[in-house]
Amino acid sequence: MSRKRQAAFPVSDRSTDPADYQRVPRAVAAMPKDFPDGHEIALHHHERAQLIYATAGTMRVTTGDGMWVVPPQHALWMPAGVRHGIAMQGGVTMRTLYLRHDAAADMPDACRVLTVSPLLRELIVRATELPLRYDEHGPAGYVVALILAELRGLQSRPLQLPMPADPRLRRLCESLLRAPGDRRPLGAWARAIATSSRTLARHFQNETGLSFGAWRQQARVLEAMGRLGGGTPVTQVALDLGYDSVSAFSAMFRRAAGVSPSSYRQPRLTSGAPPRQDPRHGGDLR
């Protein structure tokens, strides 16, 4: 982005072009942008590190190394320069923070799903209302300073699915992600890529750090989180993922996630649009 374009950008306006937020002379630049259910953002990268957060809806973020599901009350830390794509599940009200290099110095150097506290949620929303060139020595500066302090103390969640580098294994994993309810055993998948079950199991463990069965279960758990966060009923999610009963699916989900499937489910909006917020109370207007 040229200096001329940056200087001409009105602080009272709120662009939805990420390029307008990469060289703002402030520690944090906050961009609000809403997306409909099913929208996909192609692989791209940013000059700045990014906190990808949504006040409503679930996002599935992919990189060359893995896939992360970002359910409600969570955010994904994305280091600068990492190519990633995002798929929306449910209407998503994305509220992104772009951090200057020095402001991101204490953050992880790899992608992490982070738990967002109620305080940080409100601070992020407030940041999207500030001028891009906010007064660093006034109240806005204190908001940003508190955001940075909160970010450093966030806890990460194991919501990652590692992806193999081997082309054949990667194609196999992508097939499973497209059809998470596919119940074919390891032997059937081995025959599909013209190898033995033992060889496939060994390569899968070496490439992902997980057994084939553990990887497939994690893929189903993350897919379930995304669908539940998008408002899909628990029964439908269970059947779509290949389970014979809701109780079997719920037991698996509770073991893996530590909570029931219903705790992840958000009501589906028939219009596909994100919920409208009541500015006085922070609640949804449905």
N, C-alpha and C positions, 0 to 999 in steps of 0.2 A: 504494500500500500504506500503510495507516495505521501510525502509530507504535505503537499498541497491538498490532497483529498482529506487527510486527517484534520488539517486546520479548518477546512470548510465544513466539517461534520458538525451539525448543531447539537449542543449538549442537551437541548430540550427534547430532541427526537430520540427514538430507541430503535436502532437498526436491528434487523434479524440476520444480518450477514456477519458471520464470525470474523471475517477479515477486518471489520471495523473495530475489533476489540483487541487485536494482537499488539498494537504499538501505542496504545493509550498511555500517557506518561503518569500512570498511577499503579500502585501495587496490585490492585484487583480491578478487573472490569467484569461487570455482571450483565448477562444477556438473557432476556425472557423470550421464549418462543414456544408456541403450542403446535402439536402435531396430531393428526387423526390416527385412529386405530389402523395398524398395518403399514404405516408410512415407514420407508427405509431410507437411511442416509448412506450413500456409497462410501467406500473406503476413502479416507482423507486424513490429514494431520494438521496440527497447529503449531505456530511458533511458541506459544505459551503452554504451560501445563494447564490442566483443566479439571475442575470438579463437575462431573456430569450428574445433575440432580433433577428430580421431578417432584413437584408437590402432589401430583396425581398421575397414575399410570405406571406401567412397568416397561423397562427398556432391556433389550438384549444387545450387548456390545461385543463385537468380535475384533480380534487382532490376529496377527500371524501366529501368535503363541497360544491363544486360547479364546474361550468365550466366557463372558460374565453376565449374569442376570442381576439387574438392579431393581429390586422390588420396592414398594412404598417404604418410606422411612429410611432409605439407604441412598448412597451416592457412590459413584465410581471415580476414583482418582486416576487420572490419565496423564502420565508424564509428557513433557513437550516432545514433539517430533514423532510420536508413536502413531502409525497408521491404524485407523479403526473405523468400523462401520457400526451403525446403530439401527435397530429395528424396534418399532413401537408396538406394544401390546396393550390395547386399550387406548383411550384418548390420553395423551401425555402433555402435561404442562411443564416443560423443561425450563429450568432456571440454572443456567451455566455460569460458573465463575472461571475466569481466565486469570491465572496468576503469573506475575512477572517472575523472572528467574530468581531474583534474590528473595522474593516472598515465598517461593516454593522450595527453598534450600533445605528446610527441615522435613520435607515430605518424602514419602517412599519413592524410590527410583524405578518402581514397577507398578503395574496396575493393581489396585486393591479396592474391594467393595467395603465401604465404611458405613457404620451406623450413624445416622444423623439425629441429633438430639432435638427436642422441640425448640430450644433456644436457637440452635444453629439454623433450623428451618426458618424461623422468623427473621433472623439476620440476613439469610440469603435472599428472602423475598424483599426485605428492605433495601438490600444492595441493588436490586434491579430497578428500584425507584430513584436511586441517587443519580445526579448528573455524572456523565462519564469522567469529567474533570472535576470531581468533587473536591471540596476544601479539605486538604489533608490535616489541617490544624483545627478544624471545627468538629461538630457532632458527627458528620459523615466519616471523618478520619477515625473517630473512636469506634464506629460501627465496623469499619474494615479491620482495625486492630483486633477487635474482639473476635471477628470471623477467623483471622489467622491464628489466634490463640486457641480457639475451639478446634480448628482443624488439626492442630498438632496433638490433641489429646484423644482423637477418635479411635475407636476400636475397629479392627478389620474383621470381616466375615468370610468364611471359606466358601464362597459362591462362584468359584472358578471351575471351568472344565478345560483341562489342558488338551491341546491339539497336537497330534504327531507331525513331524516334519516329513516322514517318508510318504511319497505321493500315493502309494496304494493304500496305506493305512489311513491317510487323510481322506481319500475318497470314500473309504468304508465308513469313517466317522461322520462325514457329511451326509451319507445315505441314512445313517441312524438318526441324525438330527432332523432330516426331512421327514422321517417316518419313525418317531420315537416309540410307537406302539408295536413295531416289528419285533416278533418274539423268536425269530430264528436263533438257534444256539450257535456257539462258537464254531462248531464243525461246519455248519452250513455257510457261514461267512468265510471260513478258510477255503472251502471249495470254490466260492464265488471269486476269490482272488488267486486261485490256483496255488495254494500252499497247504501245509499240514496244520492241524489244530495246534500241535505243540509249537511249531515255528511261529504261528500267528500269536499265540499266547505270550511267547518269549519276547517277540518284537513289540507287542503292544505294551508290555510292562516296561521295557527299556525306553520306549519313545514317550510314554505319558506318565510313568511312575505309578500307574494303576493297572489292576487286572482288567480284562475285558468286561467281566461282570460288574466290577466296581465302577468302571467308567460309564457303562450303560445306565447303571442306577443313578449315578450323579447327573447324567444327561437328562434322565426322566424327572429327577427332582427339580432341576433348574427349569426345564420346560414347564413342569407343573406350576412352579412359582410364577413364571411369566403369564401363563394362561389364567391362573387364579387371580393374579394382580390385575389382569385385564377384564375380570368379571365373569369368566366362564364358570358355570356351576361345577361343584365338586364331582358329581356323578359323571358328567360329560368328560371331565378331565381324566378320571379314572379309566373310563372305557377307551378313550382316545389313546391312552398310554399303554393299553394292552392288559389291564388288570381285569380279572373275572368279577371282582366285587369291589364296592366302595370301601368295605372294611379292610380288605387286603391292601388297597392303595393307601388308605389313611394310616395303617400301621407302618407301612414302609416310609411314608412321608414323615410321620412323627419321629421315627428312629433317626432318619437322616437330618431333618431340620430342627428337631426338638420342640416343634409346635404342631398343632393340627392344621390340616389344609384350610379349614374355614377361616383361620386367623389371617391367612394371606389373601383371602378373596375380597375384592372390591366390587361394589355393585356396578354392573355394566350399564352404560348410558346408551340409550337407543339411538341417539343422534351421532354417537361416536366422538362427540366433542368433549373436551375436558370439563370438569365441573366448574361452575362459576363461583368464585369466592366472595363471601360476605366480608367486606373490608373492616367492618366493626368488630367482628368476632372471630374471623379466620375460618368460619365454617362454610360448608358447601351449600349453595342455593340450588336445590333440586326441584 
